[in-house]
Amino acid sequence: QVQLVESGGGLVQPGGSLRLSCAASGNIFSIKAMGWYRQAPGKQRELVATITSSGSTYHADSVKGRFTIARDNAKNTVYLQMNSLKPEDTAVYYCGADQDFAGMDYWGRGTLVTVSS
């Protein structure tokens, strides 16, 4: 089992920045990749960014150049640095952990990001 706890969400003005954190615990050695997804009101959950255990990253086109995923292996934590935030970035952001590169096996409870003036 893997437990994931997100933090760092909140209210920010357009153009502002936030950093989300996802702390993993439990059977962390089974994790092959971790990622951030988001779900806006009335929309499906969408992939934002992923990072593998070797450090390879992927960012969705909608956030490329603005968001950066990173990890601190010593702290078992994955981060999502979000810059130049837009109102359309408003969503609940979820952290996921993938054990076999076949999709996320574990999810956190999510953290709300609201971009509004």
Stockholm file with secondary structure:
# STOCKHOLM 1.0

chainA/1-117         QVQLVESGGGLVQPGGSLRLSCAASGNIFSIKAMGWYRQAPGKQRELVATITSSGSTYHADSVKGRFTIARDNAKNTVYLQMNSLKPEDTAVYYCGADQDFAGMDYWGRGTLVTVSS
#=GR chainA/1-117 SS CEEEEEECCEEECTTCCEEEEEEEEESGGGCCEEEEEEECTTSCCEEEEEEETTCCEEECTTTTTTEEEEEEGGGTEEEEEECSCCGGGCEEEEEEEESSSSSCCEECCCEEEEECC
#=GC SS_cons         CEEEEEECCEEECTTCCEEEEEEEEESGGGCCEEEEEEECTTSCCEEEEEEETTCCEEECTTTTTTEEEEEEGGGTEEEEEECSCCGGGCEEEEEEEESSSSSCCEECCCEEEEECC
//
